[in-house]
Amino acid sequence: MTDMVTASDPSPETIGYGSSTKRERTGWYLYDWANSAFSATVVAVFFGPYLGNIAKVATGVLDDPATKADERLTAPIKVLWFELLAGSFYTTVLTVAVILNVLILPVMGAIADRSPHKRRLLGITAYIGAGATAAMFFVSGTGYMLGGLLFIIATVAFAASIVVYHSFLPQLCKEEDRDKVSSIGWAWGYLGGGLLLVLNLVAYTTFVDALGGEAMVARLSLCSAGVWWGLFTLFPLRWLKDRPPLEGVARGNVLTDGFKQLGHTMKGMRKYPLTLFFLAAYLVYNDGIQTVINVSSVYAVEELQLTTTTLTMTVLIIQFLAFGGALGMGWLAGRIGAKKTVLINLVIWCLIIGAAYSLPVGAAGPFMALGATIGIVLGGSQALSRSMFSQLIPKGKEGEYFGFYEISDKGTSWMGPLAFTLVFEATKNYRLGVSVVLFFFVLGFILLLLVPLRRAIIAAGNNPPERL
């Protein structure tokens, strides 16, 4: 990496809120590049099917060649004091992880807004997540409980680090440049996550025998995401700068002060009911988006009986088309407004769910075509939603509000996986589990349609753009 500071950049000593060096902004972009390895390699492709297979091994049904595929999914496993179906273990673990996020992330946002040591917070959360991800290499045999525990730790640490990462944004640029800087970060994330996934796909398709079989390649791929995440996190930790927080430094214990500040924030949010209305709409429809991301790998492997190679190629298509989709939807938003563009995206998401429900077993080509459609709307849905929400936040409260926002972002959701798990537990049918996700897009569309966006932006003390 080269030093990207130019003569026109301000010196680090004179940098304040709303200004930064090119080197510092590059460091910020590189954290999206780093952590997207977890979203792309772990969440979207390898971990769901691998953990599901580990759970099926633990039931013993794989030892009997006469056992049917659906019987392998519905064989029971022991999880603490409960019995679960092997086919629902991954979505159960995912639900537990994100419920913990609901409890932890708003507090993390409050701490980030009051801490003068954001880099330290970023480093702690990032390396806890990266370490847990790298340790997934040791999940083998019947160790489904170890795999579930590591995934919960990694998911919570991942989301906490993203909250801290978001809180840097208002420090780096003025309001008029925030959308541009944020979009570049998204783009770097798509490219970084996609590049590592390409390398893992090459390993899976070319060196699977030399590396010891599919299970070993999956373990190495999971470990590589943790190593990638940890390695590239070194750059933002070195190049980002700490600044005095706008809300003032926490008095006494930063954790207890964070809880106190969270209480003040929740009381203060009552003054902005329209911001909360938008947040509710976002949490509903984005929970649908994240559920599609989280369960698509399990659905592809278990229900459609597609190969890991097909699944990985589909995720690569999504990763790289999401970059262009974000730019294309951004162009459309500039002409008809962000809200209208997201509403169009939600209609397309509904069509995607219908098509996924109807896909026949073994339909690799249609599945990849569906992935391409997801790629087109995924980037736009995420980038424009974050852009709209950033206009609804009172100045100086970004970390706290993004703590709530992050409850359903970057591969985390809880309502969708919970609904998916309950439907599968009741019906033993993955297709019905996928179809229930349609509810989140329909309800999210209705709620977003009812948000008076211009009035909400003005109420938050910000200036609305010409087109909404």
ZAMARGU-4260 file (C-alpha; in steps of 0.2 Angstrom, whole numbers, plus 5000, padded with zeros to 4 digits):
<rodrens>
0) 5000/5000/5000 | 5006/5017/4996 | 5004/5033/5006 | 4990/5042/4998 | 4992/5059/5007
5) 4995/5073/4995 | 5002/5090/4997 | 4984/5098/4997 | 4979/5087/5012 | 4977/5094/5029
10) 4990/5088/5042 | 4984/5076/5055 | 4986/5089/5068 | 4974/5101/5060 | 4961/5088/5055
15) 4944/5090/5064 | 4926/5084/5061 | 4921/5085/5042 | 4939/5084/5035 | 4952/5070/5033
20) 4967/5065/5023 | 4966/5054/5008 | 4976/5041/5017 | 4963/5041/5032 | 4949/5039/5020
25) 4958/5025/5011 | 4960/5017/5028 | 4941/5019/5031 | 4937/5011/5014 | 4949/4996/5018
30) 4939/4991/5033 | 4924/4988/5022 | 4936/4978/5010 | 4942/4968/5026 | 4926/4964/5034
35) 4916/4960/5018 | 4926/4943/5018 | 4915/4938/5032 | 4899/4942/5023 | 4903/4934/5006
40) 4913/4919/5011 | 4906/4914/5028 | 4888/4920/5028 | 4883/4919/5010 | 4892/4903/5004
45) 4901/4891/5016 | 4896/4891/5034 | 4877/4887/5032 | 4879/4871/5022 | 4895/4866/5031
50) 4887/4868/5048 | 4871/4859/5042 | 4881/4845/5036 | 4891/4844/5053 | 4874/4843/5062
55) 4868/4829/5051 | 4884/4820/5054 | 4880/4821/5073 | 4863/4813/5071 | 4871/4797/5063
60) 4859/4797/5049 | 4873/4799/5036 | 4880/4782/5041 | 4865/4774/5034 | 4865/4775/5015
65) 4846/4771/5014 | 4842/4787/5023 | 4832/4799/5012 | 4838/4817/5010 | 4823/4824/5019
70) 4825/4812/5034 | 4843/4819/5036 | 4836/4836/5038 | 4823/4831/5050 | 4833/4820/5061
75) 4834/4828/5079 | 4850/4835/5087 | 4853/4840/5105 | 4856/4859/5108 | 4858/4862/5127
80) 4841/4857/5135 | 4832/4857/5118 | 4830/4846/5103 | 4830/4854/5086 | 4829/4847/5068
85) 4846/4846/5060 | 4840/4856/5045 | 4835/4871/5056 | 4851/4872/5067 | 4860/4885/5057
90) 4845/4897/5056 | 4842/4895/5075 | 4860/4900/5078 | 4858/4915/5066 | 4843/4920/5076
95) 4852/4919/5093 | 4866/4929/5086 | 4855/4943/5079 | 4844/4944/5095 | 4861/4947/5104
100) 4864/4961/5092 | 4848/4969/5096 | 4853/4970/5114 | 4871/4975/5111 | 4872/4986/5096
105) 4863/5002/5102 | 4874/5002/5117 | 4889/5000/5106 | 4883/5015/5096 | 4881/5026/5112
110) 4899/5021/5117 | 4906/5025/5100 | 4899/5042/5101 | 4906/5046/5118 | 4923/5037/5116
115) 4939/5047/5111 | 4947/5030/5106 | 4937/5024/5091 | 4951/5015/5084 | 4953/5005/5099
120) 4935/5000/5099 | 4936/4995/5081 | 4952/4985/5084 | 4944/4975/5098 | 4928/4971/5090
125) 4936/4967/5073 | 4949/4955/5080 | 4937/4946/5091 | 4927/4943/5075 | 4941/4939/5064
130) 4948/4927/5078 | 4932/4918/5080 | 4930/4916/5061 | 4948/4910/5058 | 4945/4897/5072
135) 4930/4890/5062 | 4944/4879/5054 | 4943/4868/5069 | 4925/4864/5067 | 4924/4846/5061
140) 4917/4829/5064 | 4901/4832/5075 | 4907/4848/5082 | 4891/4858/5078 | 4890/4866/5095
145) 4907/4873/5093 | 4903/4880/5076 | 4887/4888/5082 | 4896/4896/5096 | 4910/4903/5085
150) 4897/4910/5072 | 4888/4919/5086 | 4904/4927/5093 | 4909/4932/5075 | 4892/4939/5070
155) 4890/4949/5086 | 4908/4956/5084 | 4906/4959/5066 | 4890/4970/5068 | 4898/4979/5083
160) 4913/4984/5073 | 4902/4990/5059 | 4893/5002/5071 | 4910/5009/5076 | 4915/5010/5058
165) 4899/5020/5053 | 4903/5032/5067 | 4919/5037/5059 | 4909/5043/5043 | 4904/5061/5049
170) 4922/5064/5055 | 4929/5061/5037 | 4919/5072/5026 | 4906/5086/5025 | 4888/5082/5023
175) 4887/5085/5005 | 4901/5072/5002 | 4895/5059/5014 | 4885/5049/5001 | 4900/5049/4989
180) 4912/5043/5003 | 4899/5030/5009 | 4896/5023/4992 | 4915/5021/4989 | 4916/5011/5005
185) 4902/5000/4999 | 4911/4997/4982 | 4927/4993/4990 | 4917/4980/5001 | 4909/4972/4986
190) 4926/4970/4978 | 4936/4964/4993 | 4923/4951/4997 | 4922/4946/4979 | 4940/4944/4977
195) 4943/4932/4992 | 4928/4922/4986 | 4936/4920/4969 | 4951/4914/4977 | 4941/4901/4987
200) 4931/4896/4972 | 4948/4892/4963 | 4953/4882/4978 | 4937/4873/4978 | 4936/4869/4960
205) 4955/4866/4956 | 4963/4860/4972 | 4950/4851/4981 | 4958/4834/4980 | 4976/4841/4984
210) 4969/4850/4999 | 4960/4835/5006 | 4942/4835/5000 | 4927/4847/5001 | 4926/4848/5020
215) 4944/4853/5021 | 4942/4866/5008 | 4927/4873/5017 | 4937/4874/5033 | 4951/4883/5024
220) 4939/4895/5016 | 4931/4899/5032 | 4948/4902/5040 | 4954/4913/5026 | 4940/4925/5029
225) 4946/4928/5047 | 4964/4930/5041 | 4959/4942/5027 | 4948/4952/5039 | 4962/4953/5052
230) 4976/4957/5040 | 4967/4971/5031 | 4961/4979/5047 | 4979/4984/5051 | 4977/4998/5038
235) 4962/5007/5046 | 4969/5005/5063 | 4985/5013/5057 | 4978/5027/5046 | 4962/5032/5055
240) 4963/5046/5068 | 4954/5048/5084 | 4945/5064/5087 | 4936/5072/5102 | 4918/5066/5102
245) 4904/5079/5098 | 4894/5073/5113 | 4909/5075/5125 | 4920/5061/5133 | 4912/5048/5144
250) 4913/5052/5162 | 4919/5037/5173 | 4916/5019/5165 | 4913/5020/5147 | 4902/5005/5147
255) 4890/5012/5161 | 4891/5029/5153 | 4886/5020/5136 | 4870/5013/5144 | 4866/5030/5152
260) 4868/5038/5135 | 4857/5025/5127 | 4843/5029/5139 | 4845/5048/5134 | 4845/5043/5116
265) 4829/5032/5117 | 4820/5046/5126 | 4827/5059/5113 | 4821/5048/5099 | 4803/5052/5104
270) 4806/5069/5097 | 4808/5061/5079 | 4794/5050/5077 | 4795/5050/5058 | 4813/5045/5059
275) 4807/5030/5069 | 4794/5027/5057 | 4807/5025/5043 | 4818/5015/5054 | 4804/5003/5057
280) 4800/5001/5038 | 4819/4998/5035 | 4821/4985/5048 | 4806/4976/5041 | 4811/4975/5022
285) 4829/4974/5025 | 4826/4959/5037 | 4819/4951/5022 | 4834/4956/5011 | 4846/4949/5024
290) 4836/4933/5027 | 4838/4930/5008 | 4857/4932/5010 | 4858/4921/5025 | 4847/4906/5020
295) 4850/4906/5001 | 4865/4895/5003 | 4855/4882/5013 | 4841/4883/5002 | 4852/4880/4986
300) 4861/4865/4993 | 4847/4856/5003 | 4832/4860/4993 | 4838/4863/4976 | 4852/4851/4978
305) 4865/4862/4969 | 4883/4861/4971 | 4894/4872/4981 | 4903/4878/4965 | 4886/4884/4958
310) 4882/4892/4974 | 4899/4901/4975 | 4898/4907/4957 | 4881/4914/4960 | 4887/4924/4975
315) 4901/4930/4964 | 4889/4936/4952 | 4879/4945/4966 | 4895/4953/4973 | 4901/4961/4957
320) 4884/4966/4950 | 4879/4974/4966 | 4893/4986/4963 | 4885/4991/4946 | 4868/4990/4953
325) 4872/5002/4967 | 4878/5015/4954 | 4863/5012/4942 | 4851/5013/4956 | 4860/5029/4962
330) 4858/5036/4944 | 4839/5032/4945 | 4837/5040/4962 | 4845/5056/4955 | 4830/5057/4943
335) 4815/5050/4952 | 4821/5051/4970 | 4828/5038/4982 | 4812/5033/4990 | 4803/5029/4974
340) 4819/5019/4968 | 4819/5008/4984 | 4800/5005/4982 | 4803/4999/4964 | 4817/4988/4971
345) 4805/4980/4984 | 4793/4975/4970 | 4807/4967/4962 | 4812/4958/4978 | 4794/4951/4979
350) 4796/4944/4961 | 4813/4936/4966 | 4805/4927/4981 | 4791/4920/4970 | 4804/4914/4957
355) 4814/4906/4971 | 4799/4897/4977 | 4796/4890/4960 | 4813/4885/4955 | 4815/4866/4951
360) 4828/4855/4959 | 4845/4855/4950 | 4841/4872/4941 | 4858/4879/4941 | 4856/4891/4927
365) 4839/4899/4933 | 4847/4900/4950 | 4862/4910/4944 | 4850/4921/4934 | 4840/4924/4949
370) 4857/4929/4958 | 4860/4941/4944 | 4844/4950/4948 | 4847/4950/4966 | 4864/4958/4963
375) 4856/4972/4953 | 4844/4977/4967 | 4855/4973/4982 | 4867/4987/4980 | 4854/5000/4977
380) 4843/4994/4991 | 4857/4995/5004 | 4866/5011/4998 | 4850/5021/4996 | 4842/5016/5012
385) 4858/5021/5021 | 4858/5037/5012 | 4840/5041/5016 | 4843/5036/5035 | 4858/5047/5036
390) 4847/5062/5032 | 4835/5058/5046 | 4848/5058/5060 | 4851/5073/5071 | 4868/5080/5070
395) 4881/5072/5082 | 4870/5056/5085 | 4876/5046/5070 | 4884/5032/5081 | 4869/5030/5092
400) 4856/5030/5078 | 4867/5018/5067 | 4867/5006/5082 | 4849/5004/5079 | 4851/5004/5061
405) 4864/4990/5061 | 4852/4978/5070 | 4847/4973/5052 | 4861/4977/5041 | 4877/4969/5034
410) 4871/4951/5034 | 4862/4951/5051 | 4843/4949/5054 | 4833/4940/5066 | 4814/4941/5062
415) 4816/4932/5045 | 4827/4918/5051 | 4816/4915/5066 | 4801/4914/5054 | 4810/4903/5042
420) 4815/4892/5057 | 4798/4891/5064 | 4790/4887/5047 | 4803/4873/5043 | 4801/4866/5061
425) 4782/4865/5058 | 4781/4859/5039 | 4799/4851/5036 | 4798/4861/5020 | 4811/4874/5014
430) 4801/4881/5000 | 4787/4886/5013 | 4801/4894/5024 | 4807/4904/5009 | 4789/4910/5004
435) 4786/4917/5022 | 4800/4930/5018 | 4788/4938/5005 | 4779/4945/5020 | 4793/4956/5025
440) 4795/4964/5008 | 4776/4967/5006 | 4775/4975/5024 | 4791/4985/5022 | 4784/4992/5005
445) 4768/4998/5013 | 4777/5006/5028 | 4790/5015/5017 | 4776/5021/5006 | 4768/5029/5021
450) 4784/5038/5027 | 4783/5057/5023 | 4801/5058/5019 | 4803/5077/5016 | 4794/5081/5032
455) 4804/5068/5041 | 4821/5076/5035 | 4816/5094/5040 | 4810/5087/5057 | 4827/5080/5060
460) 4835/5098/5057 | 4842/5093/5040 | 4839/5100/5022 | 4830/5088/5010 | 4837/5086/4993
465) 4827/5091/4978 | 4821/5074/4973 | 4815/5061/4986
</rodrens>
